[in-house]
């Protein structure tokens, strides 16, 4: 029970509570710009101007939540995930060119295939640890996240996001891209991740209303 409570605490820190209103919380928008901007740093994507991603990501996150959970209460991890998806393109509510409902069904099948969110998370970490990632971040993340599976698996919404992260990662053409993709998306759920040589902690990025987004360095 204590582990589950801690997992919900982490979710609250990342989300400042679920959002149901039609207006995007301004601190979430600031968090998305800051976190995704940090992830895109030193990449060609950094030069891409921001357009409708903050709004399109919000709408896609709510559509994903309604399809999977039958409600529209999203958390920050969902918002960050789908803003990141929309930075790559999500016209027509698509994820990597596929209708989001098709991807959701693939995600559900993956959960069933691995016997539920806890086994899925453990298996994803084992897969990650064995990737020949030249940066070494994959193995570090597998160790970091493997210490406690509750962050990835205790909540239905975050379990879905973790399965989605694994789907998106496994679709990449190289081991290095697979490791990097999983790290970027898992960060939104876990709150901490090694991104190359940097360990980012976004667990407090939107915790204080009206304050600038806060990204810390973890060890």
Secondary structure, DSSP 8 states (H G I E B T S, - for coil): -HHHHHHHHHHHHHHSS-B-SSS--HHHHHHHHHHHHHHHTTSGGGGS---SHHHHHHHHHHHHHHHHHSS--B-HHHHHHHHHHHHH--TTTEETTEEHHHHHHHHHHHHHHTTSHHHHHHHHHHHHHTS--TTSHHHHHHHHHHT-THHHHSSHHHHHHHHHHHHHHHTSSSHHHHHHHHHHHHHHHHSEEEETTEEEE-TTTTSSTTS----EE--
